Every structure is written in structure tokens, then in C-alpha cells.
Amino acid sequence: MTAEVMIGKTDVQTTKLGLGTNKVGGHNLFVGLNDEDGYALVKEALDAGVKLIDTAYMYGEGRSEEIIGDVIQNYDRSKLVIATKGAQDASNGNQINNDPAFLKQAVEDSLKRLKTDYIDIFYIHFPDDKTPKDEAVAALNELKEAGKIRAIGVSNFSLDQIKESNKNNQVDIVEDHYSLVHRGPEQDEWTYLQENQISFVPYFPLASGLLTGKYSQDDYEKFAKQYSEEQFKAVLAGVDSVRGIADLHGVTVAQTILAWYIANPGVSAVIPGARNADQVKANMKALEVKLTSPEFDQIDLAFAAFK
């Protein structure tokens, strides 16, 4: 594995390549998922040396956490970094709730499903429209002081909401939508995070498969709601540029792009998802790709239109 990184101002230390688990038990999000595949892919990741496992209540309304909780019983818990997220209120149709009392209960519920006595990173999954964000984070800080969580995170928060959350310097990590074709966080958000020693983890790093190199212009209709035709052509041109670098390293486009995130100083860790153990093995090959500075810059410039 690559060198490890510290999360925020905490002593949580993790590998730069983790595992996103929305396809582990996420039956409410994806069709045709198999729990046996979920168990196998989490085990494959841990056996390969992945430390960071990222889940959420909303992945199967707790089922993902339960599967992960089962698997980690057979591993040294102290060597794992388990991140989960909560904010959806099951008693109210999964409406978003950042109320301090609710978040404290969400942590307790996640602890039970994960079959552990502490959570390494707990994120507020989404902001609600009424709770002062510093009060929500203060509730989590009480749990941090009690040893139930080790790092406090927020996810899907605007920069203003991140700043409000961090009024008392208690936010350790932010998880947000970011990829080579969704680069908004690079600007003001990253500057603020770096100035305040807050780590950053992107989700959708492969843009729902668009950055894997498996699509062509004929597939535009699948992405028409997200991209104009001109943008889609720009994505494909960028992927073609990456393909040349991937060929030089003897790996895939997806593995090369994951290697770009791993090498990016603005990204603390990257958490690609997987549906089965074979996809985990494929993602792991990204760790073998050592991009040169010119190659890193070439990939950056290939998607400059999305900055």
C-alpha cells in the first residue's frame, strides 16, 4: 500500500485508497445486488490491505453497515478505519435531520449495526435546513470526547455550511462530490479546508463510470441530463488523453484516473465503489501506477474545461 495519511487534526491514520460500499447491501439504491458479493468484496479489500471502509445508513437503510459489521469481526479492529454517515430520519420517511439528539442516536444505531464500540469517522450525510451546523457538530464532538467517534465529518455541505460547522474548529474531514469532470471543490473549498487542516474525500471519483473509458459518443443519451453534447465530447477527449498514459503503464483508464487522485495533494483518500471482489482487485492496481509530474499535469489539463 501507499503511504498513509492523517485525517484532519486527529490521530486517525488511513490508506489513500479506500472502499466505497454503496453497492454493499445498498438494495434501495441498486437493482440486482447480492449480499454474498457484498461480503466477499469487503473481505477482498481488507485482505488486500485497504484500511478505509466508507459506508452510510442510507446504503440499504443499515444493511451495508450490518454486512461490514459482520466482516470486520474477523479482523484486527484497531487496524481498520470505518467511516459511516447519518442524517436520514427513519421515523420520518428518511427526511434529513441534523438535530443534535437525533445525530447522537444515529451514532448509537450505527455502532450496533457495525458491531463495534467506536466509529473512526462519522459524517453528517446531508445538511437539513433548520439546525445550526455548529450545534450539530458540537453534539458529535461530545461523542468524540466520549470515545465513540474519532473524527467528525460533514458531507454534501456548501462552503458556507462547512464554515458554520467549523465555527469551533471541530470538523476534521469533508466528503463531497468531486471528480475530474466535477471540479468545483478545487477552488474556494479546498483553500478553506487546507487552511483549517480539514481532510477531503471525494465521492463519485469515476463519475458513475464515465471516466472508466468504456463509453463512446453513441452513449451520450445516458448522460444527457448531466452534460451538454459539447461537454460530453470534452469528457471523451480527456479520457482518450488518459488512455495513452494508461497504455504506457499497462493499466486501464480507470486505474490511471484513480492514481491521479491518489497523487493529488488536495485529496486525502479516494473511495471507489465496487460491486464484486474482482472490481476491488482492479481498483487496487491503481496503487501500482506511479504517475510522473508531466503525466499528472497532462491529465489535469485534459479536463481543464471542467475547472
C-alpha positions as a Markdown table, in Angstrom:
| # | Residue | x | y | z |
|---|---|---|---|---|
| 1 | Met | 0.0 | 0.0 | 0.0 |
| 2 | Thr | 1.0 | 3.6 | -0.4 |
| 3 | Ala | 2.0 | 5.9 | 2.5 |
| 4 | Glu | -0.8 | 6.6 | 4.9 |
| 5 | Val | -2.5 | 10.0 | 5.6 |
| 6 | Met | -3.7 | 11.5 | 8.8 |
| 7 | Ile | -7.4 | 12.7 | 9.0 |
| 8 | Gly | -7.7 | 16.3 | 9.9 |
| 9 | Lys | -6.2 | 17.2 | 13.3 |
| 10 | Thr | -6.9 | 13.7 | 14.7 |
| 11 | Asp | -4.8 | 10.6 | 15.1 |
| 12 | Val | -6.9 | 8.6 | 12.6 |
| 13 | Gln | -4.5 | 7.3 | 10.0 |
| 14 | Thr | -5.6 | 5.6 | 6.8 |
| 15 | Thr | -4.6 | 4.4 | 3.4 |
| 16 | Lys | -5.1 | 6.7 | 0.4 |
| 17 | Leu | -7.2 | 4.1 | -1.4 |
| 18 | Gly | -10.3 | 3.0 | 0.4 |
| 19 | Leu | -13.5 | 1.3 | -0.5 |
| 20 | Gly | -16.9 | 2.9 | -1.0 |
| 21 | Thr | -19.7 | 0.5 | -0.2 |
| 22 | Asn | -23.0 | 1.8 | -1.5 |
| 23 | Lys | -23.2 | -1.4 | -3.5 |
| 24 | Val | -22.7 | -3.5 | -0.4 |
| 25 | Gly | -26.2 | -4.1 | 0.8 |
| 26 | Gly | -27.5 | -0.9 | -1.0 |
| 27 | His | -30.6 | -2.7 | -2.3 |
| 28 | Asn | -32.5 | 0.6 | -2.1 |
| 29 | Leu | -30.0 | 2.2 | -4.5 |
| 30 | Phe | -29.1 | -0.5 | -7.0 |
| 31 | Val | -31.0 | -3.4 | -8.5 |
| 32 | Gly | -29.7 | -6.9 | -8.6 |
| 33 | Leu | -27.3 | -6.7 | -5.7 |
| 34 | Asn | -26.3 | -9.9 | -3.9 |
| 35 | Asp | -25.3 | -9.8 | -0.2 |
| 36 | Glu | -22.8 | -12.6 | -0.8 |
| 37 | Asp | -21.0 | -10.4 | -3.2 |
| 38 | Gly | -21.0 | -7.6 | -0.6 |
| 39 | Tyr | -19.4 | -9.8 | 2.0 |
| 40 | Ala | -16.8 | -11.1 | -0.5 |
| 41 | Leu | -15.8 | -7.6 | -1.8 |
| 42 | Val | -15.3 | -6.2 | 1.7 |
| 43 | Lys | -13.2 | -9.2 | 2.7 |
| 44 | Glu | -11.2 | -8.8 | -0.5 |
| 45 | Ala | -10.5 | -5.2 | 0.2 |
| 46 | Leu | -9.4 | -5.9 | 3.8 |
| 47 | Asp | -7.2 | -8.8 | 2.8 |
| 48 | Ala | -5.5 | -6.6 | 0.2 |
| 49 | Gly | -4.6 | -4.1 | 2.9 |
| 50 | Val | -7.3 | -1.5 | 2.5 |
| 51 | Lys | -7.9 | 0.2 | 5.8 |
| 52 | Leu | -10.7 | 2.7 | 5.0 |
| 53 | Ile | -14.2 | 1.4 | 4.5 |
| 54 | Asp | -16.8 | 4.0 | 3.8 |
| 55 | Thr | -20.4 | 3.3 | 4.3 |
| 56 | Ala | -23.7 | 5.0 | 5.4 |
| 57 | Tyr | -27.0 | 4.3 | 7.0 |
| 58 | Met | -28.7 | 5.1 | 3.6 |
| 59 | Tyr | -26.8 | 2.3 | 1.9 |
| 60 | Gly | -29.6 | -0.3 | 2.3 |
| 61 | Glu | -31.0 | 1.6 | 5.3 |
| 62 | Gly | -28.5 | 0.0 | 7.6 |
| 63 | Arg | -27.8 | -3.2 | 5.6 |
| 64 | Ser | -24.4 | -2.1 | 4.4 |
| 65 | Glu | -23.3 | -1.3 | 7.9 |
| 66 | Glu | -24.6 | -4.8 | 9.1 |
| 67 | Ile | -22.6 | -6.6 | 6.4 |
| 68 | Ile | -19.4 | -4.6 | 7.2 |
| 69 | Gly | -20.0 | -5.2 | 10.9 |
| 70 | Asp | -20.1 | -9.0 | 10.3 |
| 71 | Val | -16.9 | -9.0 | 8.2 |
| 72 | Ile | -14.8 | -6.9 | 10.5 |
| 73 | Gln | -15.3 | -9.3 | 13.4 |
| 74 | Asn | -12.6 | -11.4 | 11.8 |
| 75 | Tyr | -10.0 | -8.6 | 11.6 |
| 76 | Asp | -8.0 | -6.5 | 14.0 |
| 77 | Arg | -10.3 | -3.6 | 14.5 |
| 78 | Ser | -7.5 | -1.3 | 15.6 |
| 79 | Lys | -6.0 | -1.5 | 12.1 |
| 80 | Leu | -9.2 | -0.5 | 10.3 |
| 81 | Val | -10.8 | 2.9 | 9.6 |
| 82 | Ile | -14.6 | 2.6 | 9.4 |
| 83 | Ala | -16.4 | 5.7 | 8.2 |
| 84 | Thr | -20.2 | 6.0 | 8.2 |
| 85 | Lys | -22.7 | 8.7 | 7.6 |
| 86 | Gly | -26.1 | 9.6 | 9.1 |
| 87 | Ala | -28.8 | 12.2 | 8.7 |
| 88 | Gln | -31.8 | 10.4 | 7.4 |
| 89 | Asp | -34.6 | 10.0 | 10.0 |
| 90 | Ala | -36.3 | 6.6 | 9.5 |
| 91 | Ser | -39.1 | 7.7 | 11.8 |
| 92 | Asn | -40.0 | 10.5 | 9.3 |
| 93 | Gly | -39.7 | 8.9 | 5.9 |
| 94 | Asn | -35.9 | 9.4 | 5.9 |
| 95 | Gln | -36.2 | 13.2 | 5.9 |
| 96 | Ile | -32.9 | 14.9 | 6.6 |
| 97 | Asn | -32.4 | 15.7 | 10.3 |
| 98 | Asn | -29.3 | 17.3 | 11.9 |
| 99 | Asp | -30.9 | 17.8 | 15.3 |
| 100 | Pro | -28.2 | 17.1 | 18.0 |
| 101 | Ala | -30.3 | 14.5 | 19.8 |
| 102 | Phe | -31.1 | 12.7 | 16.5 |
| 103 | Leu | -27.4 | 12.6 | 15.4 |
| 104 | Lys | -26.4 | 11.2 | 18.8 |
| 105 | Gln | -28.9 | 8.4 | 18.4 |
| 106 | Ala | -27.8 | 7.8 | 14.8 |
| 107 | Val | -24.3 | 7.2 | 16.0 |
| 108 | Glu | -25.6 | 4.7 | 18.6 |
| 109 | Asp | -27.6 | 2.9 | 15.9 |
| 110 | Ser | -24.6 | 2.7 | 13.6 |
| 111 | Leu | -22.4 | 1.3 | 16.4 |
| 112 | Lys | -24.9 | -1.5 | 16.9 |
| 113 | Arg | -25.1 | -2.3 | 13.2 |
| 114 | Leu | -21.3 | -2.2 | 12.8 |
| 115 | Lys | -20.8 | -4.3 | 15.9 |
| 116 | Thr | -18.1 | -2.1 | 17.2 |
| 117 | Asp | -17.7 | 0.3 | 20.1 |
| 118 | Tyr | -16.3 | 3.2 | 18.1 |
| 119 | Ile | -16.6 | 4.7 | 14.7 |
| 120 | Asp | -13.4 | 6.2 | 13.2 |
| 121 | Ile | -15.2 | 8.8 | 11.1 |
| 122 | Phe | -18.8 | 9.9 | 11.4 |
| 123 | Tyr | -20.2 | 12.2 | 8.8 |
| 124 | Ile | -23.4 | 14.2 | 8.8 |
| 125 | His | -24.5 | 12.9 | 5.5 |
| 126 | Phe | -26.6 | 15.9 | 4.3 |
| 127 | Pro | -27.4 | 19.3 | 5.8 |
| 128 | Asp | -31.0 | 20.0 | 6.9 |
| 129 | Asp | -32.5 | 23.5 | 6.5 |
| 130 | Lys | -33.0 | 24.3 | 10.2 |
| 131 | Thr | -30.3 | 23.1 | 12.5 |
| 132 | Pro | -27.4 | 25.4 | 13.3 |
| 133 | Lys | -24.5 | 23.4 | 11.9 |
| 134 | Asp | -22.1 | 24.3 | 14.7 |
| 135 | Glu | -24.6 | 22.9 | 17.2 |
| 136 | Ala | -24.9 | 19.6 | 15.1 |
| 137 | Val | -21.1 | 19.3 | 15.1 |
| 138 | Ala | -20.9 | 20.1 | 18.8 |
| 139 | Ala | -23.2 | 17.1 | 19.6 |
| 140 | Leu | -20.8 | 14.9 | 17.6 |
| 141 | Asn | -17.9 | 16.4 | 19.5 |
| 142 | Glu | -19.4 | 15.2 | 22.7 |
| 143 | Leu | -19.4 | 11.7 | 21.3 |
| 144 | Lys | -15.8 | 12.2 | 20.1 |
| 145 | Glu | -14.7 | 13.2 | 23.7 |
| 146 | Ala | -16.5 | 10.1 | 24.9 |
| 147 | Gly | -14.5 | 7.9 | 22.5 |
| 148 | Lys | -17.5 | 6.8 | 20.4 |
| 149 | Ile | -16.2 | 8.5 | 17.3 |
| 150 | Arg | -12.7 | 9.6 | 16.4 |
| 151 | Ala | -13.2 | 12.1 | 13.7 |
| 152 | Ile | -16.1 | 14.4 | 12.7 |
| 153 | Gly | -17.1 | 14.9 | 9.1 |
| 154 | Val | -19.7 | 16.6 | 7.0 |
| 155 | Ser | -20.8 | 15.6 | 3.5 |
| 156 | Asn | -22.7 | 17.5 | 0.8 |
| 157 | Phe | -22.3 | 20.8 | 2.7 |
| 158 | Ser | -21.8 | 24.1 | 0.9 |
| 159 | Leu | -18.7 | 26.1 | 1.7 |
| 160 | Asp | -20.8 | 28.4 | 3.9 |
| 161 | Gln | -22.2 | 25.4 | 5.7 |
| 162 | Ile | -18.8 | 23.9 | 6.2 |
| 163 | Lys | -17.6 | 27.2 | 7.8 |
| 164 | Glu | -20.6 | 27.3 | 10.1 |
| 165 | Ser | -20.0 | 23.7 | 11.1 |
| 166 | Asn | -16.4 | 24.5 | 11.8 |
| 167 | Lys | -17.0 | 27.6 | 14.0 |
| 168 | Asn | -15.4 | 25.9 | 16.9 |
| 169 | Asn | -12.7 | 24.2 | 14.9 |
| 170 | Gln | -14.3 | 20.7 | 15.4 |
| 171 | Val | -14.6 | 19.5 | 11.8 |
| 172 | Asp | -11.9 | 17.0 | 10.7 |
| 173 | Ile | -13.0 | 15.9 | 7.3 |
| 174 | Val | -15.3 | 16.7 | 4.4 |
| 175 | Glu | -16.7 | 14.2 | 1.8 |
| 176 | Asp | -18.1 | 15.8 | -1.3 |
| 177 | His | -18.9 | 15.3 | -4.9 |
| 178 | Tyr | -15.6 | 15.7 | -6.9 |
| 179 | Ser | -14.0 | 14.2 | -10.0 |
| 180 | Leu | -12.1 | 15.4 | -13.0 |
| 181 | Val | -15.4 | 16.3 | -14.6 |
| 182 | His | -16.9 | 17.9 | -11.4 |
| 183 | Arg | -14.1 | 20.1 | -10.1 |
| 184 | Gly | -16.0 | 22.8 | -8.1 |
| 185 | Pro | -14.4 | 22.0 | -4.7 |
| 186 | Glu | -10.9 | 22.7 | -6.1 |
| 187 | Gln | -11.4 | 26.4 | -5.8 |
| 188 | Asp | -12.6 | 28.1 | -2.6 |
| 189 | Glu | -13.5 | 24.9 | -0.7 |
| 190 | Trp | -10.0 | 23.3 | -0.9 |
| 191 | Thr | -8.4 | 26.5 | 0.1 |
| 192 | Tyr | -10.5 | 26.8 | 3.3 |
| 193 | Leu | -10.0 | 23.1 | 4.1 |
| 194 | Gln | -6.3 | 23.3 | 3.7 |
| 195 | Glu | -6.1 | 26.4 | 5.9 |
| 196 | Asn | -8.1 | 24.7 | 8.6 |
| 197 | Gln | -6.4 | 21.3 | 8.5 |
| 198 | Ile | -9.6 | 19.6 | 7.3 |
| 199 | Ser | -9.2 | 16.5 | 5.1 |
| 200 | Phe | -11.1 | 15.9 | 1.8 |
| 201 | Val | -12.5 | 12.7 | 0.4 |
| 202 | Pro | -14.3 | 12.8 | -3.0 |
| 203 | Tyr | -17.3 | 10.6 | -3.9 |
| 204 | Phe | -18.2 | 9.6 | -7.5 |
| 205 | Pro | -14.5 | 9.8 | -8.4 |
| 206 | Leu | -15.1 | 7.9 | -11.6 |
| 207 | Ala | -18.2 | 10.0 | -12.5 |
| 208 | Ser | -20.6 | 7.0 | -12.3 |
| 209 | Gly | -18.5 | 5.1 | -14.8 |
| 210 | Leu | -18.0 | 7.9 | -17.3 |
| 211 | Leu | -14.3 | 8.1 | -16.5 |
| 212 | Thr | -13.6 | 4.4 | -16.9 |
| 213 | Gly | -13.2 | 4.6 | -20.7 |
| 214 | Lys | -16.0 | 2.3 | -21.6 |
| 215 | Tyr | -18.3 | 4.9 | -23.2 |
| 216 | Ser | -18.3 | 6.5 | -26.6 |
| 217 | Gln | -20.2 | 9.3 | -28.4 |
| 218 | Asp | -23.0 | 6.8 | -29.1 |
| 219 | Asp | -23.7 | 6.7 | -25.3 |
| 220 | Tyr | -24.5 | 10.4 | -25.0 |
| 221 | Glu | -28.2 | 9.8 | -24.2 |
| 222 | Lys | -27.3 | 8.1 | -21.0 |
| 223 | Phe | -25.6 | 11.2 | -19.7 |
| 224 | Ala | -27.7 | 13.9 | -21.5 |
| 225 | Lys | -29.2 | 15.1 | -18.2 |
| 226 | Gln | -25.8 | 15.8 | -16.7 |
| 227 | Tyr | -23.8 | 17.1 | -19.7 |
| 228 | Ser | -24.3 | 19.1 | -22.9 |
| 229 | Glu | -23.1 | 17.4 | -26.1 |
| 230 | Glu | -20.1 | 19.7 | -26.1 |
| 231 | Gln | -19.2 | 18.8 | -22.5 |
| 232 | Phe | -19.6 | 15.1 | -23.3 |
| 233 | Lys | -17.2 | 15.4 | -26.2 |
| 234 | Ala | -14.7 | 17.1 | -23.9 |
| 235 | Val | -15.0 | 14.3 | -21.4 |
| 236 | Leu | -14.3 | 11.7 | -24.1 |
| 237 | Ala | -11.4 | 13.7 | -25.4 |
| 238 | Gly | -10.0 | 13.8 | -21.9 |
| 239 | Val | -10.4 | 10.1 | -21.5 |
| 240 | Asp | -8.6 | 9.5 | -24.8 |
| 241 | Ser | -5.7 | 11.5 | -23.4 |
| 242 | Val | -5.6 | 9.4 | -20.3 |
| 243 | Arg | -5.8 | 6.2 | -22.4 |
| 244 | Gly | -2.4 | 7.0 | -23.9 |
| 245 | Ile | -0.9 | 7.3 | -20.4 |
| 246 | Ala | -2.7 | 4.1 | -19.2 |
| 247 | Asp | -1.3 | 2.2 | -22.1 |
| 248 | Leu | 2.3 | 3.3 | -21.2 |
| 249 | His | 1.7 | 1.9 | -17.7 |
| 250 | Gly | -0.1 | -1.2 | -18.8 |
| 251 | Val | -3.2 | -0.4 | -16.9 |
| 252 | Thr | -6.8 | 0.8 | -17.5 |
| 253 | Val | -8.1 | 4.3 | -17.8 |
| 254 | Ala | -10.0 | 3.9 | -14.5 |
| 255 | Gln | -6.8 | 2.7 | -12.7 |
| 256 | Thr | -4.9 | 5.7 | -14.1 |
| 257 | Ile | -7.5 | 8.2 | -13.0 |
| 258 | Leu | -7.6 | 6.7 | -9.5 |
| 259 | Ala | -3.8 | 7.0 | -9.5 |
| 260 | Trp | -4.3 | 10.7 | -10.3 |
| 261 | Tyr | -6.5 | 11.2 | -7.3 |
| 262 | Ile | -4.0 | 9.3 | -5.1 |
| 263 | Ala | -1.2 | 11.6 | -6.2 |
| 264 | Asn | -3.3 | 14.7 | -5.8 |
| 265 | Pro | -2.3 | 16.7 | -2.7 |
| 266 | Gly | -5.9 | 18.1 | -2.4 |
| 267 | Val | -7.3 | 14.6 | -2.0 |
| 268 | Ser | -6.8 | 12.8 | 1.4 |
| 269 | Ala | -8.2 | 9.5 | 0.3 |
| 270 | Val | -10.2 | 8.2 | -2.6 |
| 271 | Ile | -13.0 | 5.6 | -2.1 |
| 272 | Pro | -14.1 | 4.0 | -5.4 |
| 273 | Gly | -17.0 | 1.7 | -5.2 |
| 274 | Ala | -17.3 | -1.9 | -6.3 |
| 275 | Arg | -20.0 | -4.5 | -7.0 |
| 276 | Asn | -17.8 | -7.6 | -6.5 |
| 277 | Ala | -14.4 | -8.7 | -5.4 |
| 278 | Asp | -12.9 | -8.7 | -8.9 |
| 279 | Gln | -13.7 | -4.9 | -9.2 |
| 280 | Val | -11.9 | -4.4 | -5.8 |
| 281 | Lys | -8.8 | -6.2 | -7.2 |
| 282 | Ala | -9.0 | -4.0 | -10.3 |
| 283 | Asn | -9.2 | -0.8 | -8.2 |
| 284 | Met | -6.2 | -1.9 | -6.2 |
| 285 | Lys | -4.0 | -1.9 | -9.3 |
| 286 | Ala | -4.2 | 1.9 | -9.2 |
| 287 | Leu | -1.7 | 1.8 | -6.3 |
| 288 | Glu | 0.9 | 0.3 | -8.7 |
| 289 | Val | 0.6 | 3.3 | -11.1 |
| 290 | Lys | 3.3 | 5.9 | -10.4 |
| 291 | Leu | 2.5 | 8.9 | -12.5 |
| 292 | Thr | 5.3 | 11.3 | -13.5 |
| 293 | Ser | 4.7 | 15.0 | -12.9 |
| 294 | Pro | 4.2 | 15.6 | -16.7 |
| 295 | Glu | 1.7 | 12.8 | -16.7 |
| 296 | Phe | -0.2 | 14.2 | -13.7 |
| 297 | Asp | -0.3 | 17.6 | -15.4 |
| 298 | Gln | -1.4 | 16.1 | -18.7 |
| 299 | Ile | -4.4 | 14.5 | -17.0 |
| 300 | Asp | -5.2 | 17.7 | -15.2 |
| 301 | Leu | -5.1 | 19.7 | -18.4 |
| 302 | Ala | -7.1 | 17.1 | -20.3 |
| 303 | Phe | -10.1 | 18.0 | -18.1 |
| 304 | Ala | -9.3 | 21.7 | -17.7 |
| 305 | Ala | -12.7 | 22.6 | -19.2 |
| 306 | Phe | -14.4 | 21.4 | -16.1 |
| 307 | Lys | -12.5 | 23.6 | -13.6 |
